[in-house]
Amino acid sequence: MKRTITALLLLLVLSVSACLAGAEGARVETPAEAFSGRWRDPYYGRAALTIVPAPRDDPDGAAWFDISIFWGSSADSAGVWRMEAVWDEAAGRLAYTDGSMTYVTYDGTGKIVEEDVQWDDAEGSFRLNEEGVLLWQDSREERSGEFALLRERAEAPSAEAFAQEYFERIAGVERGTAGASLKAALAARDALRFAFEYDLWNTDMPAMRGNMLAAWESLDDDARARFDENLFGIADLLDGAFGDYASVAGMFEDAGVGEDMARLVTDEDARRSWETLFAHTLTMGNSGE
């Protein structure tokens, strides 16, 4: 089976390691579980931070993360910070040496019209305190020490939502019948939109897995068999859409969802959320949760 599930496979590998303690921060679970997701700063109220596991060809097998901070200063401008951070086990923090800060200006449609790089050589780190608050220190950003970021988790879909909006949609594709390819394209779009709208890469994973399993157990044997039969075909369609949308655009356009798919496949949150959903579908029921 050829499948690239980058962020999620890294997260699943990291999740089996032991708890880690840091000399400068609180004792945390595995770094991917402790840091990945969305964070917001209530002090300023306009800063949003995202941390995503990032595969790297690291000979030491270190855990790397892509980090971005978006701080809207007005309707047409914002400050954007970006870092590639590595988990420093000894210090109990995510550390970086290549932090950049850019002023970005947008036009009335939200399109970027100017990017003014302020620096790209900042050093710093992120760590958790005993209350689970994310703290930031940066050598170039004077306000970093004032940040106290709180995690924002999306609510997991209910068992009913999983059954109706995911399992039954895919199970409903009747292979070998007239219009089956259009129904498959529509089901692929529906699965991707389901994952995206519930922000599944940033949800409560134990709750998500529990509700997913409950939904699966609520299906009859026939629906389960049809879902199993159709799942990898749907996944192949989405792989093709993410890899080269133009090559499969006609199928989605014929199904009446071309514009929606064209937007979804360019959204990193949509991709990460689908990868999360697919990975947890494949391992459903295999954890001790």
VOKE-660006 format. One record per residue (C-alpha): residue number from 0; residue in three letters; x negated, z negated, y negated. Coordinates in Angstrom, 3 decimals. Example, Ala and Ser with C-alpha at 12.3 -4.5 7.8 and 13.67 -1.06 7.14 Angstrom:
REM VOKE-660006
     i    aa          X          Z          Y
     0   ALA    -12.300     -7.800      4.500
     1   SER    -13.670     -7.140      1.060
***
This chain:
REM VOKE-660006
     i    aa          X          Z          Y
     0   MET      0.000      0.000      0.000
     1   LYS     -1.522      1.172     -3.262
     2   ARG     -0.425     -1.131     -5.988
     3   THR     -2.098     -2.463     -9.136
     4   ILE     -0.716     -5.808    -10.164
     5   THR     -3.555     -6.882    -12.404
     6   ALA     -2.502     -9.939    -14.345
     7   LEU     -0.338    -11.413    -11.605
     8   LEU     -2.810    -11.064     -8.774
     9   LEU     -5.368    -12.880    -10.901
    10   LEU     -2.855    -15.620    -11.663
    11   LEU     -1.927    -16.012     -7.987
    12   VAL     -5.576    -16.243     -6.931
    13   LEU     -6.321    -18.833     -9.580
    14   SER     -3.270    -20.906     -8.686
    15   VAL     -4.707    -21.954     -5.319
    16   SER     -7.806    -23.532     -6.812
    17   ALA     -8.160    -27.267     -7.418
    18   CYS     -7.191    -29.037    -10.631
    19   LEU     -9.856    -28.884    -13.288
    20   ALA    -10.865    -31.558    -15.779
    21   GLY    -12.658    -30.932    -19.089
    22   ALA    -14.905    -33.253    -20.991
    23   GLU    -13.369    -32.204    -24.334
    24   GLY     -9.759    -31.703    -23.312
    25   ALA     -6.977    -33.066    -21.186
    26   ARG     -6.960    -32.716    -17.437
    27   VAL     -5.199    -29.423    -16.717
    28   GLU     -3.937    -27.431    -13.795
    29   THR     -5.613    -24.135    -13.023
    30   PRO     -6.506    -22.348    -16.278
    31   ALA     -4.090    -19.444    -15.761
    32   GLU     -1.169    -21.806    -15.268
    33   ALA     -2.244    -24.152    -18.059
    34   PHE     -2.922    -21.581    -20.797
    35   SER     -1.107    -18.306    -20.044
    36   GLY      1.981    -17.558    -22.091
    37   ARG      3.284    -17.731    -25.631
    38   TRP      2.486    -20.498    -28.086
    39   ARG      3.753    -21.186    -31.607
    40   ASP      2.407    -23.318    -34.411
    41   PRO      5.048    -25.538    -36.077
    42   TYR      2.632    -26.575    -38.855
    43   TYR      2.716    -23.185    -40.566
    44   GLY      5.754    -21.827    -38.744
    45   ARG      4.612    -18.204    -38.830
    46   ALA      1.793    -18.108    -36.296
    47   ALA      2.414    -16.848    -32.753
    48   LEU     -0.296    -16.861    -30.078
    49   THR     -0.346    -15.063    -26.737
    50   ILE     -2.748    -15.774    -23.852
    51   VAL     -2.891    -13.356    -20.919
    52   PRO     -5.125    -13.474    -17.804
    53   ALA     -7.531    -10.542    -18.013
    54   PRO     -9.384     -9.206    -14.952
    55   ARG    -13.089     -8.784    -15.562
    56   ASP    -15.894     -7.602    -13.296
    57   ASP    -17.577    -10.983    -13.565
    58   PRO    -20.327    -11.638    -10.983
    59   ASP    -19.585    -15.369    -11.160
    60   GLY    -15.878    -14.893    -10.647
    61   ALA    -15.065    -16.590    -13.958
    62   ALA    -11.501    -16.555    -15.289
    63   TRP    -11.146    -14.443    -18.445
    64   PHE     -8.262    -14.256    -20.896
    65   ASP     -7.173    -11.928    -23.690
    66   ILE     -5.939    -13.947    -26.657
    67   SER     -4.167    -12.740    -29.792
    68   ILE     -2.706    -14.542    -32.783
    69   PHE     -0.173    -12.879    -35.074
    70   TRP      0.465    -14.521    -38.428
    71   GLY      3.002    -12.763    -40.631
    72   SER      2.210    -13.259    -44.302
    73   SER      4.965    -10.990    -45.677
    74   ALA      7.474     -8.372    -44.568
    75   ASP      4.820     -5.652    -44.584
    76   SER      1.561     -7.451    -43.741
    77   ALA      0.069     -9.846    -41.225
    78   GLY     -3.165    -11.368    -40.054
    79   VAL     -4.174    -10.610    -36.474
    80   TRP     -6.872    -12.507    -34.567
    81   ARG     -8.181    -11.295    -31.189
    82   MET    -10.552    -12.925    -28.706
    83   GLU    -11.809    -12.466    -25.153
    84   ALA    -12.214    -15.975    -23.810
    85   VAL    -13.685    -17.342    -20.599
    86   TRP    -12.745    -20.588    -18.887
    87   ASP    -15.501    -23.141    -19.465
    88   GLU    -14.983    -25.593    -16.632
    89   ALA    -17.559    -28.112    -17.850
    90   ALA    -15.993    -28.371    -21.317
    91   GLY    -12.401    -27.894    -20.182
    92   ARG    -11.673    -25.131    -22.665
    93   LEU    -11.341    -21.393    -23.208
    94   ALA    -14.429    -20.285    -25.149
    95   TYR    -15.162    -17.035    -26.994
    96   THR    -17.975    -15.496    -29.041
    97   ASP    -16.412    -12.241    -30.260
    98   GLY    -13.384    -13.357    -32.259
    99   SER    -12.097    -10.864    -34.800
   100   MET     -9.656    -11.128    -37.670
   101   THR     -7.877     -8.137    -39.218
   102   TYR     -5.439     -7.809    -42.108
   103   VAL     -2.762     -5.306    -41.061
   104   THR     -0.359     -3.514    -43.416
   105   TYR      2.844     -1.816    -42.220
   106   ASP      5.208      0.748    -43.712
   107   GLY      8.984      0.381    -43.840
   108   THR      9.365      1.434    -40.199
   109   GLY      6.814     -1.052    -38.855
   110   LYS      4.086      1.540    -38.377
   111   ILE      0.538      0.389    -39.148
   112   VAL     -0.814      2.098    -42.273
   113   GLU     -3.999      0.093    -42.856
   114   GLU     -6.277     -2.243    -40.908
   115   ASP     -8.929     -4.203    -42.779
   116   VAL    -11.335     -6.028    -40.438
   117   GLN    -12.529     -9.288    -41.994
   118   TRP    -14.908    -10.346    -39.211
   119   ASP    -15.634     -9.725    -35.539
   120   ASP    -18.256    -12.345    -34.743
   121   ALA    -16.351    -15.636    -34.702
   122   GLU    -17.089    -18.262    -32.066
   123   GLY    -14.565    -20.816    -30.971
   124   SER    -12.378    -22.304    -28.293
   125   PHE     -8.914    -23.410    -27.251
   126   ARG     -8.200    -26.624    -25.379
   127   LEU     -5.246    -28.808    -24.434
   128   ASN     -4.819    -32.373    -25.548
   129   GLU     -3.195    -35.085    -23.426
   130   GLU      0.279    -34.075    -24.651
   131   GLY     -0.194    -30.435    -23.626
   132   VAL     -0.632    -29.234    -27.208
   133   LEU     -2.991    -26.276    -27.633
   134   LEU     -5.758    -26.902    -30.187
   135   TRP     -7.931    -24.236    -31.803
   136   GLN    -11.417    -24.325    -33.284
   137   ASP    -12.955    -21.217    -34.876
   138   SER    -16.254    -20.824    -36.721
   139   ARG    -14.817    -18.401    -39.282
   140   GLU    -11.192    -19.451    -39.684
   141   GLU    -11.156    -22.643    -41.794
   142   ARG     -7.508    -23.400    -40.979
   143   SER     -7.991    -23.314    -37.208
   144   GLY     -8.382    -27.090    -36.953
   145   GLU     -4.916    -27.561    -38.458
   146   PHE     -3.208    -25.651    -35.674
   147   ALA     -1.305    -27.540    -32.971
   148   LEU      0.411    -24.933    -30.847
   149   LEU      3.374    -25.637    -28.583
   150   ARG      4.210    -23.590    -25.497
   151   GLU      7.296    -21.394    -25.517
   152   ARG      8.664    -20.631    -22.055
   153   ALA     11.534    -18.228    -21.450
   154   GLU     14.419    -19.582    -19.399
   155   ALA     14.372    -18.289    -15.832
   156   PRO     17.243    -15.988    -14.762
   157   SER     19.992    -17.700    -12.781
   158   ALA     20.509    -16.961     -9.109
   159   GLU     23.612    -14.987    -10.066
   160   ALA     21.615    -12.866    -12.520
   161   PHE     18.974    -12.159     -9.883
   162   ALA     21.631    -11.134     -7.377
   163   GLN     23.690     -8.927     -9.682
   164   GLU     21.074     -7.489    -12.034
   165   TYR     18.141     -7.041     -9.655
   166   PHE     18.805     -7.203     -5.915
   167   GLU     22.209     -5.500     -5.931
   168   ARG     21.139     -2.792     -8.406
   169   ILE     18.284     -1.724     -6.170
   170   ALA     20.304     -2.177     -2.974
   171   GLY     22.994      0.081     -4.466
   172   VAL     20.816      3.212     -4.349
   173   GLU     22.082      5.313     -1.443
   174   ARG     19.186      7.382     -0.212
   175   GLY     19.853     10.882      1.088
   176   THR     23.079     11.330     -0.884
   177   ALA     23.919     13.585     -3.815
   178   GLY     22.501     12.161     -7.023
   179   ALA     20.294      9.665     -5.206
   180   SER     17.252     10.473     -7.349
   181   LEU     19.206      9.849    -10.542
   182   LYS     20.525      6.565     -9.157
   183   ALA     16.975      5.571     -8.246
   184   ALA     15.769      6.350    -11.775
   185   LEU     18.590      4.288    -13.231
   186   ALA     17.842      1.400    -10.852
   187   ALA     14.154      1.549    -11.802
   188   ARG     15.044      1.352    -15.487
   189   ASP     17.470     -1.511    -14.785
   190   ALA     14.830     -3.477    -12.850
   191   LEU     12.285     -3.002    -15.627
   192   ARG     14.763     -3.965    -18.337
   193   PHE     15.854     -7.017    -16.331
   194   ALA     12.240     -8.195    -16.109
   195   PHE     11.616     -7.459    -19.787
   196   GLU     14.736     -9.077    -21.202
   197   TYR     14.128    -12.274    -19.254
   198   ASP     10.440    -12.199    -20.314
   199   LEU      9.487    -12.943    -16.717
   200   TRP      5.726    -13.038    -17.233
   201   ASN      6.291    -16.046    -19.516
   202   THR      9.037    -17.895    -17.683
   203   ASP      9.091    -21.110    -15.653
   204   MET      7.629    -19.741    -12.408
   205   PRO      8.881    -22.450     -9.985
   206   ALA     12.400    -22.140    -11.421
   207   MET     12.216    -18.362    -11.235
   208   ARG     11.101    -18.389     -7.615
   209   GLY     13.755    -20.905     -6.656
   210   ASN     16.557    -18.888     -8.269
   211   MET     15.209    -15.660     -6.808
   212   LEU     15.202    -17.111     -3.302
   213   ALA     18.720    -18.529     -3.749
   214   ALA     19.932    -15.098     -4.853
   215   TRP     18.282    -13.430     -1.865
   216   GLU     19.904    -15.884      0.542
   217   SER     23.306    -15.176     -1.027
   218   LEU     23.133    -11.491     -0.016
   219   ASP     24.506    -10.211      3.269
   220   ASP     22.230     -8.611      5.842
   221   ASP     23.251     -5.092      4.868
   222   ALA     22.399     -5.610      1.192
   223   ARG     19.038     -7.115      2.112
   224   ALA     18.231     -4.173      4.353
   225   ARG     19.129     -1.648      1.633
   226   PHE     17.038     -3.525     -0.913
   227   ASP     14.037     -3.563      1.428
   228   GLU     14.473      0.139      2.065
   229   ASN     14.606      1.005     -1.638
   230   LEU     12.168     -1.419     -3.254
   231   PHE      8.925      0.493     -2.786
   232   GLY     10.480      3.745     -3.942
   233   ILE     11.589      2.007     -7.130
   234   ALA      8.122      0.497     -7.539
   235   ASP      6.548      3.950     -7.097
   236   LEU      8.801      5.335     -9.839
   237   LEU      7.729      2.573    -12.195
   238   ASP      4.071      3.025    -11.283
   239   GLY      4.424      6.683    -12.211
   240   ALA      6.201      5.840    -15.455
   241   PHE      3.502      3.381    -16.528
   242   GLY      0.692      5.673    -15.439
   243   ASP      1.909      8.981    -16.889
   244   TYR      5.412      8.840    -18.298
   245   ALA      5.496     12.533    -19.170
   246   SER      5.209     13.394    -15.465
   247   VAL      8.439     11.546    -14.600
   248   ALA     10.265     11.644    -17.946
   249   GLY     12.650     14.392    -16.822
   250   MET     14.085     12.230    -14.052
   251   PHE     14.860      9.367    -16.425
   252   GLU     16.217     11.724    -19.069
   253   ASP     18.577     13.281    -16.506
   254   ALA     19.752      9.761    -15.673
   255   GLY     20.515      9.165    -19.353
   256   VAL     17.880      6.465    -19.898
   257   GLY     14.923      8.522    -21.101
   258   GLU     14.657      7.026    -24.582
   259   ASP     14.902      3.480    -23.276
   260   MET     12.250      4.073    -20.613
   261   ALA      9.920      5.746    -23.105
   262   ARG      9.998      2.548    -25.160
   263   LEU      9.739      0.151    -22.231
   264   VAL      6.681      1.747    -20.622
   265   THR      4.679      1.353    -23.827
   266   ASP      5.476     -2.363    -24.105
   267   GLU      2.841     -4.639    -22.562
   268   ASP      5.354     -7.473    -22.147
   269   ALA      7.605     -5.156    -20.138
   270   ARG      4.709     -4.135    -17.894
   271   ARG      3.562     -7.721    -17.359
   272   SER      7.122     -8.854    -16.686
   273   TRP      7.696     -6.141    -14.075
   274   GLU      4.382     -6.939    -12.393
   275   THR      5.445    -10.592    -12.282
   276   LEU      8.814     -9.738    -10.770
   277   PHE      7.381     -7.375     -8.184
   278   ALA      4.578     -9.711     -7.152
   279   HIS      6.927    -12.652     -6.700
   280   THR      9.384    -10.461     -4.792
   281   LEU      6.643     -9.590     -2.319
   282   THR      5.726    -13.261     -1.850
   283   MET      9.256    -14.671     -2.065
   284   GLY      9.629    -17.725      0.130
   285   ASN      5.885    -17.958      0.869
   286   SER      5.182    -20.947     -1.368
   287   GLY      5.898    -24.601     -0.930
   288   GLU      7.944    -24.790     -4.105
***
